[in-house]
Amino acid sequence: MTWYPKVRDYADPFEGLDAQLGELRGLIKIVPPLIEADRRRRWEEIGAIPGDPAAEWIDIYEREVETKESWGHTDFERTIYIAAVVTAWDVFRDYLGRQLKDSFLNQDLSGYHPLATLVEDEIRSWDRRFDQIQKRYKDFAGIKVQDLRGWHSVLHAHQLRNALTHNLGLYTSAYLATHLAHRPTDDFRGFDPSNIDDRLINQVPIPLSYKFVDQVITQLIQVAGEVRDAIQNL
C-alpha cells in the first residue's frame, strides 16, 4: 500500500496532522527500546550455547547474528529516528498545502477547465517547492508564515530532513545555518563548539536521539497550530 499523509483523511487538516505526528511520537518512544530488548535477548541466548571457551565472545555473537544486521551492530534506533523526521516533514508540508487549498482555492471550477488546470498545476508544485508554499500563503492569504513565532523550527526541520535524505545524514552548511542547528558537544570531545562547522560539513553525522527527534516533531505540531490560528483570525 502506498503511504500518504493522513491529513487527507480528515475534514480538519490539523486534526489529521496532529493524529499522524502523534503516532510518530509514539513510534520513536516505543520501537527503539523493543529493538534493544530483542538484541539483549539474542545476546543472552547465544551466550547460553556451548562453544569454544577460548573464542572471544564478541566474535561468537557476530558469527551467530545475520549479516544483514551488520553482525549485530546495525543502528536500528537511528533508522527509526530518520524515518520519523522524514515522515513528519512530509506530513507537515502536506498539511500546509491542504490548509491553504481548503481555505482559499476550494472553488468549483468544473465549468472552467483551463483555470482548473492552472490551479491543479499550482498545487502540485507545492510538493516540489517548499518556498512556493510560503510565497502562496502571502499571495492568497496575506499571511507571512516566516513571521510566525515558531517558524524557525520549521526551517530547522526542513534542513534536517534534507540532510538526512540527501546527504547521508551528515551535516550540511544549510542545516548549520538554521537557528536551531543541533551541534555535537560532549559526543565530540576536543571540538571547539564555536568553530567546528567546517569540520562537520559532509564529515560528521547529525546526532539523533529520542529527545531531539520528539522535540522536532512537537514543534511542527505547534507551528501547524499557529498556521491554523492565523487563517482563522483573518
Backbone hydrogen bonds, N-H to C=O, Kabsch-Sander energy under -0.5 kcal/mol:
donor,donor_aa,acceptor,acceptor_aa,energy
8,R,5,P,-1.3
9,D,6,K,-2.3
10,Y,7,V,-0.8
15,E,12,D,-0.6
16,G,12,D,-1.6
17,L,13,P,-2.4
18,D,14,F,-2.9
19,A,15,E,-2.1
20,Q,16,G,-2.4
21,L,17,L,-2.9
22,G,18,D,-1.5
23,E,19,A,-1.6
24,L,20,Q,-1.8
25,R,21,L,-1.9
26,G,22,G,-1.7
27,L,23,E,-2.4
28,I,24,L,-2.3
29,K,25,R,-1.0
30,I,26,G,-2.5
31,V,27,L,-2.4
34,L,30,I,-1.2
35,I,31,V,-2.3
36,E,32,P,-2.3
37,A,33,P,-2.3
38,D,34,L,-2.1
39,R,35,I,-2.0
40,R,36,E,-2.2
41,R,37,A,-2.1
42,R,38,D,-2.2
43,W,39,R,-2.1
44,E,40,R,-2.3
45,E,41,R,-2.3
46,I,42,R,-2.9
47,G,43,W,-1.9
48,A,44,E,-1.0
48,A,45,E,-0.6
49,I,46,I,-1.3
55,A,52,D,-1.5
60,I,56,E,-1.7
61,Y,57,W,-2.4
62,E,58,I,-2.4
63,R,59,D,-1.8
64,E,60,I,-1.7
65,V,61,Y,-1.9
69,E,66,E,-1.5
70,S,67,T,-2.2
71,W,66,E,-0.7
72,G,66,E,-0.6
73,H,69,E,-0.8
73,H,70,S,-1.1
74,T,69,E,-1.8
76,F,74,T,-1.8
79,T,75,D,-1.5
80,I,76,F,-2.3
81,Y,77,E,-2.1
82,I,78,R,-2.8
83,A,79,T,-2.3
84,A,80,I,-2.1
85,V,81,Y,-2.3
86,V,82,I,-2.5
87,T,83,A,-2.4
88,A,84,A,-2.7
89,W,85,V,-2.3
90,D,86,V,-2.0
91,V,87,T,-2.4
92,F,88,A,-2.5
93,R,89,W,-2.8
94,D,90,D,-2.2
95,Y,91,V,-2.4
96,L,92,F,-2.3
97,G,93,R,-2.0
98,R,94,D,-2.7
99,Q,95,Y,-3.0
100,L,96,L,-2.1
101,K,97,G,-2.6
102,D,98,R,-2.8
103,S,99,Q,-1.5
104,F,100,L,-2.1
105,L,101,K,-2.3
109,L,107,Q,-0.8
112,Y,109,L,-2.2
116,A,112,Y,-2.7
117,T,113,H,-2.4
118,L,114,P,-1.8
119,V,115,L,-2.2
120,E,116,A,-2.3
121,D,117,T,-2.4
122,E,118,L,-2.1
123,I,119,V,-2.4
124,R,120,E,-2.4
125,S,121,D,-1.5
126,W,122,E,-0.7
126,W,123,I,-1.0
127,D,124,R,-1.3
128,R,124,R,-0.5
128,R,125,S,-0.9
129,R,125,S,-2.2
130,F,128,R,-0.5
132,Q,129,R,-0.5
133,I,129,R,-1.0
134,Q,130,F,-1.8
135,K,131,D,-2.1
136,R,132,Q,-2.4
137,Y,133,I,-1.8
138,K,134,Q,-1.1
139,D,135,K,-2.3
140,F,136,R,-3.2
141,A,136,R,-0.6
141,A,137,Y,-1.4
142,G,137,Y,-0.5
142,G,138,K,-0.8
143,I,137,Y,-2.1
144,K,142,G,-0.6
145,V,143,I,-1.2
147,D,144,K,-2.3
148,L,145,V,-1.7
151,W,148,L,-1.6
153,S,150,G,-1.6
154,V,150,G,-0.8
154,V,151,W,-0.7
155,L,151,W,-2.0
156,H,152,H,-1.7
157,A,153,S,-2.2
158,H,154,V,-2.5
159,Q,155,L,-2.1
160,L,156,H,-2.3
161,R,157,A,-2.6
162,N,158,H,-2.2
163,A,159,Q,-2.2
164,L,160,L,-2.4
165,T,161,R,-2.2
166,H,162,N,-3.1
167,N,163,A,-1.5
169,G,163,A,-2.4
170,L,167,N,-2.4
171,Y,200,L,-0.5
171,Y,204,V,-2.3
176,L,172,T,-2.2
177,A,173,S,-1.1
178,T,175,Y,-1.7
181,A,178,T,-1.3
183,R,181,A,-0.9
188,F,185,T,-1.4
189,R,186,D,-0.5
191,F,188,F,-1.7
195,N,192,D,-2.4
199,R,196,I,-0.8
200,L,196,I,-0.8
200,L,197,D,-1.2
201,I,197,D,-2.1
202,N,171,Y,-2.8
203,Q,200,L,-2.3
204,V,200,L,-2.4
206,I,169,G,-3.0
213,V,209,S,-2.6
214,D,210,Y,-2.7
215,Q,211,K,-1.7
216,V,212,F,-2.0
217,I,213,V,-2.3
218,T,214,D,-2.6
219,Q,215,Q,-2.4
220,L,216,V,-1.5
221,I,217,I,-1.8
222,Q,218,T,-2.1
223,V,219,Q,-2.4
224,A,220,L,-2.2
225,G,221,I,-1.8
226,E,222,Q,-1.6
227,V,223,V,-2.4
228,R,224,A,-2.3
229,D,225,G,-2.5
230,A,226,E,-2.3
231,I,227,V,-1.9
232,Q,228,R,-2.3
233,N,229,D,-1.9
234,L,231,I,-1.3
